[in-house]
Amino acid sequence: MERWQKMLEECYRSIEDLKDRLHLTEDECMKLMEIEKKYPVCVPEYYLSLIDAADRTDPIRRMCIPDHMEFSEGGEKDTSGESDNTVVQGMQHKYRETAMILSTNQCAMYCRHCFRKRLVGLTSEEIAAHLPEMAEYVKAHPEIRNVLISGGDSFLNPSSVIRRYLETFTAIDTVSFIRFGTRVPVSFPFRITEDSGELAAVLSEYSKRKPIIVVTQFNHPRELTEEAVCAVDVLREAGCTVRNQTVLLRGVNDDSEVLSDLMNGLIGMNVAPYYVFQCRPVEGVKNQFQVPLSKGAEIIDRAKRTMSGPAKSFRYAMSHPTGKIEILGRLGDSMLFKYHQAKDEADSSRIFTRPVSESECWFSDPMSANDD
């Protein structure tokens, strides 16, 4: 067993385990134990150490410790229409150029804002068993230029499984590059740094065949630790490009100074900001983390004033059933939007305006995104 796997076994996996570390009262424990029955708890010691235990509103705490708001009413299970886009068991094809594989339902940490809280499915080995069928689908659709291996957390797959994915898809001529979606550089960097070297060796071998992009999710400047920097360095030395997708989260990074520090910090550790995503109205997430669209646009605009050029290269967007919609900002009494990616070719690059109330956080009706 690898050292990182032993460390993973030591994660905190219950409120009972956490109560003394976080100074929880008996009443708090009882309420949170009800939540963990539906939405499991898993927090690595490393990430827990980033919390200020004396601060009940600590932003790191909000991302990893259950809260009673997870049982508040409202929200949807699948906000981006993922079930409608499944073409092979474990594989989705929503956007013309991209095939996405939900390679595992395992994570090193269960983020409280996760938009796949509903995900209960096959193991990584069971999903990998469909690789021949996935490869045939990609070969039959030459418009697919890249494969995104996500999850759960794609780097929680054994290195041998990661090798099988890379071996399969780097061999397809029409695939230009491979992406991995992972939060382990943020929440559990030891998956990368306390590995025997197998993961780095696999990535290094296949990055010489096709470009490999690792897409991670740093949401707060306090996550930019020495351990995280070391993990990113290993990935870069293995030939990978590292990019970041941040989620705009109430009580975590809905502050222009925090966002500016985060983006400037990412550039300082050779990670390119990619997107800031509007938090999705997921069941168990919506009422706790969503920021209104108009406020989000204002926060982004203020933050960019103190960012370097490379740091402000990201797009503020929502991942909507109809596509990735860039949120451009206010235009009089309305807001201006543009399809950055579209499920329907007719929407590609289309700019539109839409009245948005001060409290509106999402387009609740998918068709409402087509307002002109």
C-alpha positions as CSV (number, residue, x, y, z in Angstrom):
1,M,0.0,0.0,0.0
2,E,1.3,3.5,-0.9
3,R,2.0,6.0,1.9
4,W,-0.8,8.3,0.6
5,Q,-3.3,5.4,0.8
6,K,-2.4,4.8,4.4
7,M,-2.8,8.6,5.1
8,L,-6.2,8.5,3.3
9,E,-7.4,5.8,5.7
10,E,-6.8,8.2,8.6
11,C,-9.3,10.8,7.3
12,Y,-12.0,12.0,9.6
13,R,-15.2,10.3,8.4
14,S,-17.8,11.1,11.0
15,I,-19.0,14.0,13.2
16,E,-18.1,11.8,16.2
17,D,-14.5,11.9,15.0
18,L,-14.6,15.7,14.5
19,K,-16.5,16.9,17.6
20,D,-13.4,17.4,19.8
21,R,-11.3,19.0,17.1
22,L,-14.0,21.5,16.3
23,H,-15.4,21.9,19.8
24,L,-18.9,20.9,18.8
25,T,-21.7,20.8,21.4
26,E,-23.9,17.7,21.9
27,D,-26.8,19.5,20.2
28,E,-24.6,20.4,17.2
29,C,-23.4,16.9,17.0
30,M,-26.9,15.4,16.9
31,K,-28.0,17.8,14.1
32,L,-24.9,17.2,12.0
33,M,-25.1,13.4,12.4
34,E,-28.5,13.6,10.7
35,I,-26.9,15.4,7.8
36,E,-24.0,12.9,7.5
37,K,-26.5,10.0,7.0
38,K,-27.5,11.6,3.7
39,Y,-24.3,13.5,2.7
40,P,-21.2,11.6,4.0
41,V,-18.3,13.3,5.7
42,C,-14.6,12.8,4.8
43,V,-11.9,15.4,5.8
44,P,-8.2,14.7,5.6
45,E,-6.1,15.7,8.6
46,Y,-4.1,18.1,6.3
47,Y,-7.2,20.0,5.2
48,L,-8.7,20.0,8.7
49,S,-5.4,21.7,10.0
50,L,-6.2,24.7,7.8
51,I,-9.3,25.5,9.8
52,D,-9.4,28.1,12.5
53,A,-11.4,26.0,15.0
54,A,-12.4,29.0,17.0
55,D,-14.1,30.6,14.1
56,R,-17.5,29.1,13.3
57,T,-17.6,31.1,10.0
58,D,-14.1,30.0,8.9
59,P,-14.1,29.7,5.0
60,I,-12.1,26.5,5.0
61,R,-14.6,25.0,7.6
62,R,-17.5,25.9,5.4
63,M,-16.1,23.9,2.5
64,C,-15.6,20.7,4.4
65,I,-17.7,20.5,7.6
66,P,-21.5,19.8,7.4
67,D,-23.9,22.6,8.2
68,H,-27.7,22.5,9.0
69,M,-28.3,24.6,5.8
70,E,-27.7,21.4,3.8
71,F,-31.2,20.3,4.9
72,S,-32.9,23.5,3.8
73,E,-35.5,23.2,1.1
74,G,-34.8,23.9,-2.5
75,G,-32.3,22.9,-5.1
76,E,-32.0,20.2,-7.8
77,K,-30.1,16.9,-8.0
78,D,-28.7,17.4,-11.5
79,T,-28.4,21.1,-12.5
80,S,-26.5,20.7,-15.7
81,G,-28.5,17.9,-17.4
82,E,-25.6,15.4,-16.9
83,S,-28.0,12.4,-17.0
84,D,-29.3,13.5,-20.4
85,N,-25.8,13.6,-21.9
86,T,-24.7,10.0,-21.0
87,V,-23.7,8.1,-24.1
88,V,-21.8,5.1,-22.5
89,Q,-21.9,4.0,-18.9
90,G,-19.7,6.5,-17.1
91,M,-19.2,8.8,-20.2
92,Q,-21.0,12.0,-21.2
93,H,-20.9,13.9,-24.4
94,K,-22.5,17.3,-23.9
95,Y,-20.2,19.6,-25.9
96,R,-19.1,18.8,-29.4
97,E,-15.4,18.7,-28.8
98,T,-15.3,17.0,-25.3
99,A,-16.1,13.6,-23.9
100,M,-16.2,13.5,-20.1
101,I,-15.7,10.4,-18.0
102,L,-17.0,10.1,-14.4
103,S,-14.2,7.8,-13.6
104,T,-14.9,7.2,-9.9
105,N,-17.3,8.2,-7.1
106,Q,-14.5,8.5,-4.6
107,C,-12.9,11.7,-3.3
108,A,-10.2,12.5,-0.8
109,M,-12.6,15.0,0.8
110,Y,-16.3,15.5,0.4
111,C,-16.7,19.2,-0.3
112,R,-20.0,20.6,1.1
113,H,-20.6,22.6,-2.1
114,C,-20.2,19.6,-4.4
115,F,-22.6,19.6,-7.4
116,R,-22.5,15.8,-7.6
117,K,-23.7,15.1,-4.1
118,R,-26.2,12.8,-5.8
119,L,-23.4,10.6,-7.3
120,V,-23.6,7.0,-6.1
121,G,-22.4,4.7,-8.8
122,L,-19.9,2.2,-10.0
123,T,-16.4,1.8,-8.7
124,S,-13.4,3.0,-10.7
125,E,-12.6,-0.6,-11.8
126,E,-16.2,-1.1,-13.0
127,I,-16.2,2.2,-14.9
128,A,-12.8,1.4,-16.4
129,A,-14.3,-1.9,-17.6
130,H,-16.2,0.2,-20.2
131,L,-13.1,1.6,-21.7
132,P,-13.2,-0.3,-24.9
133,E,-16.8,0.9,-25.5
134,M,-15.8,4.5,-24.6
135,A,-12.8,4.3,-27.0
136,E,-15.1,3.1,-29.8
137,Y,-17.5,6.0,-29.2
138,V,-14.7,8.6,-29.3
139,K,-13.3,7.0,-32.5
140,A,-16.7,7.1,-34.1
141,H,-17.0,10.8,-33.2
142,P,-13.9,12.6,-34.7
143,E,-15.3,15.9,-33.6
144,I,-14.2,15.0,-30.0
145,R,-10.9,16.6,-29.6
146,N,-10.3,16.0,-25.9
147,V,-11.3,13.6,-23.1
148,L,-11.9,15.0,-19.6
149,I,-11.4,12.3,-16.9
150,S,-13.3,13.5,-13.8
151,G,-15.2,12.0,-10.9
152,G,-15.5,12.1,-7.9
153,D,-11.8,12.8,-8.1
154,S,-9.9,11.4,-11.0
155,F,-6.6,11.2,-9.1
156,L,-8.3,8.9,-6.5
157,N,-8.1,6.2,-9.2
158,P,-5.1,3.9,-8.8
159,S,-2.2,4.9,-10.9
160,S,-2.7,1.7,-12.9
161,V,-6.2,2.8,-13.8
162,I,-5.0,6.3,-14.8
163,R,-2.4,4.6,-17.0
164,R,-5.2,2.6,-18.8
165,Y,-7.1,5.8,-19.5
166,L,-4.0,7.5,-20.9
167,E,-3.0,4.4,-22.9
168,T,-6.4,4.2,-24.5
169,F,-7.0,7.8,-25.4
170,T,-3.5,9.0,-26.4
171,A,-3.7,6.2,-29.0
172,I,-6.7,7.9,-30.7
173,D,-5.4,10.2,-33.5
174,T,-8.4,12.6,-33.3
175,V,-7.9,13.3,-29.6
176,S,-5.5,16.2,-29.2
177,F,-5.2,16.3,-25.4
178,I,-6.4,14.7,-22.1
179,R,-7.7,16.5,-19.0
180,F,-7.9,15.3,-15.4
181,G,-10.3,17.0,-13.0
182,T,-9.0,16.7,-9.5
183,R,-9.0,18.5,-6.1
184,V,-6.3,16.5,-4.5
185,P,-3.6,19.3,-4.9
186,V,-5.9,21.3,-2.7
187,S,-7.4,18.9,-0.2
188,F,-4.9,16.0,-0.2
189,P,-1.7,16.9,-1.9
190,F,0.0,13.8,-0.5
191,R,-1.7,11.7,-3.2
192,I,0.9,13.3,-5.4
193,T,3.8,14.1,-3.1
194,E,3.7,10.9,-1.0
195,D,3.4,8.6,-3.9
196,S,6.2,6.2,-4.8
197,G,6.6,8.0,-8.0
198,E,4.3,5.9,-10.1
199,L,1.7,8.6,-10.8
200,A,4.4,11.1,-11.8
201,A,6.0,8.5,-14.0
202,V,2.7,7.6,-15.7
203,L,2.0,11.3,-16.3
204,S,5.5,12.0,-17.6
205,E,5.4,9.0,-20.0
206,Y,2.1,10.0,-21.6
207,S,2.5,13.8,-21.6
208,K,5.2,13.1,-24.2
209,R,2.5,11.6,-26.4
210,K,-0.3,14.1,-25.9
211,P,-0.7,17.2,-23.8
212,I,-2.1,16.5,-20.3
213,I,-3.9,19.3,-18.5
214,V,-4.7,18.9,-14.8
215,V,-7.7,21.1,-13.8
216,T,-8.0,21.7,-10.1
217,Q,-10.1,23.8,-7.7
218,F,-8.5,26.2,-5.3
219,N,-11.2,28.4,-3.8
220,H,-9.5,30.4,-1.1
221,P,-5.9,31.9,-0.7
222,R,-5.4,29.8,2.5
223,E,-5.4,26.7,0.4
224,L,-2.3,27.9,-1.4
225,T,0.1,26.1,1.0
226,E,3.6,24.8,0.7
227,E,2.2,21.3,0.4
228,A,-0.1,22.4,-2.5
229,V,2.8,24.2,-4.2
230,C,4.9,21.0,-4.0
231,A,2.1,18.9,-5.5
232,V,1.7,21.4,-8.4
233,D,5.5,21.3,-9.0
234,V,5.4,17.5,-9.3
235,L,2.7,17.7,-11.9
236,R,4.5,20.4,-13.9
237,E,7.8,18.5,-13.7
238,A,5.9,15.5,-15.2
239,G,5.0,17.6,-18.2
240,C,1.4,18.6,-17.2
241,T,-0.2,22.0,-17.5
242,V,-2.1,22.9,-14.4
243,R,-5.2,25.1,-14.6
244,N,-7.8,26.1,-11.9
245,Q,-11.5,26.4,-11.8
246,T,-12.8,28.4,-8.8
247,V,-16.4,28.2,-7.6
248,L,-17.9,31.5,-6.2
249,L,-19.1,30.6,-2.8
250,R,-20.9,32.7,-0.2
251,G,-18.9,33.0,3.0
252,V,-15.8,31.6,1.3
253,N,-14.6,33.8,-1.5
254,D,-17.5,36.3,-2.2
255,D,-15.1,39.1,-1.5
256,S,-13.1,41.1,-4.0
257,E,-9.9,41.1,-2.0
258,V,-10.0,37.4,-1.3
259,L,-10.6,36.6,-5.0
260,S,-7.8,38.9,-6.0
261,D,-5.4,37.3,-3.5
262,L,-6.4,33.9,-4.7
263,M,-5.9,34.6,-8.5
264,N,-2.6,36.4,-8.0
265,G,-1.4,33.6,-5.7
266,L,-2.3,31.0,-8.3
267,I,-0.2,32.7,-10.9
268,G,2.6,32.9,-8.4
269,M,2.6,29.1,-8.1
270,N,2.3,28.5,-11.9
271,V,-1.4,27.6,-12.0
272,A,-3.5,29.4,-14.6
273,P,-6.9,30.6,-13.6
274,Y,-9.5,29.1,-16.0
275,Y,-13.0,29.8,-14.8
276,V,-14.8,31.2,-11.8
277,F,-18.1,29.3,-11.8
278,Q,-21.4,30.4,-10.4
279,C,-22.3,27.9,-7.7
280,R,-25.0,25.6,-8.9
281,P,-28.5,25.4,-7.3
282,V,-27.8,21.8,-6.1
283,E,-30.0,20.2,-3.4
284,G,-28.1,20.6,-0.1
285,V,-25.9,23.4,-1.6
286,K,-28.2,26.1,-3.0
287,N,-29.2,28.0,0.1
288,Q,-25.8,27.7,1.8
289,F,-23.4,28.8,-0.9
290,Q,-25.0,30.6,-3.9
291,V,-24.2,34.3,-4.5
292,P,-26.7,36.4,-6.6
293,L,-25.6,36.9,-10.2
294,S,-25.6,40.7,-10.0
295,K,-23.5,40.7,-6.8
296,G,-21.2,38.1,-8.3
297,A,-20.5,40.2,-11.3
298,E,-19.7,43.2,-9.1
299,I,-17.3,41.2,-6.9
300,I,-15.5,39.9,-10.0
301,D,-15.2,43.3,-11.5
302,R,-13.8,44.8,-8.3
303,A,-11.4,41.9,-7.8
304,K,-10.0,42.3,-11.3
305,R,-8.9,45.8,-10.6
306,T,-6.1,44.5,-8.4
307,M,-5.2,41.4,-10.4
308,S,-2.3,41.0,-12.8
309,G,-3.1,40.5,-16.4
310,P,-2.6,36.7,-16.4
311,A,-4.5,36.4,-13.1
312,K,-7.6,38.0,-14.6
313,S,-7.7,35.8,-17.7
314,F,-10.5,33.6,-16.3
315,R,-14.1,33.7,-17.3
316,Y,-17.0,34.1,-14.9
317,A,-19.6,31.5,-16.1
318,M,-22.5,29.3,-15.2
319,S,-22.5,25.7,-16.3
320,H,-26.1,25.6,-17.5
321,P,-28.0,22.7,-19.1
322,T,-27.9,24.7,-22.4
323,G,-24.1,25.3,-22.1
324,K,-21.4,27.3,-20.4
325,I,-22.8,30.9,-20.2
326,E,-20.3,33.6,-19.6
327,I,-21.6,36.3,-17.2
328,L,-20.4,39.6,-18.7
329,G,-22.0,42.1,-16.2
330,R,-24.7,44.7,-15.9
331,L,-26.2,46.5,-18.9
332,G,-28.8,49.0,-17.6
333,D,-31.6,47.2,-15.9
334,S,-30.5,43.8,-17.4
335,M,-27.4,41.7,-17.4
336,L,-25.3,40.7,-20.4
337,F,-24.4,37.1,-21.1
338,K,-22.6,35.1,-23.8
339,Y,-22.5,31.4,-24.7
340,H,-18.9,30.4,-24.2
341,Q,-19.8,26.8,-25.0
342,A,-23.2,25.6,-26.2
343,K,-25.0,22.3,-26.3
344,D,-27.0,23.5,-29.3
345,E,-24.8,24.8,-32.2
346,A,-27.4,27.5,-32.8
347,D,-26.5,29.1,-29.4
348,S,-22.7,29.0,-30.1
349,S,-21.1,32.4,-29.2
350,R,-24.6,34.0,-28.9
351,I,-24.8,37.2,-26.8
352,F,-28.1,38.0,-25.0
353,T,-29.5,40.2,-22.3
354,R,-31.8,39.1,-19.6
355,P,-33.5,41.0,-16.7
356,V,-32.0,39.7,-13.4
357,S,-33.4,40.5,-10.0
358,E,-31.0,41.4,-7.1
359,S,-31.6,38.0,-5.5
360,E,-31.5,35.8,-8.6
361,C,-28.7,33.2,-8.6
362,W,-29.5,31.0,-11.6
363,F,-31.8,30.6,-14.6
364,S,-34.4,28.3,-13.0
365,D,-36.1,27.6,-16.3
366,P,-33.6,26.3,-18.9
367,M,-35.5,28.1,-21.7
368,S,-35.2,31.4,-19.9
369,A,-31.5,31.5,-20.9
370,N,-32.7,32.1,-24.5
371,D,-34.3,35.5,-23.7
372,D,-33.1,38.2,-26.0
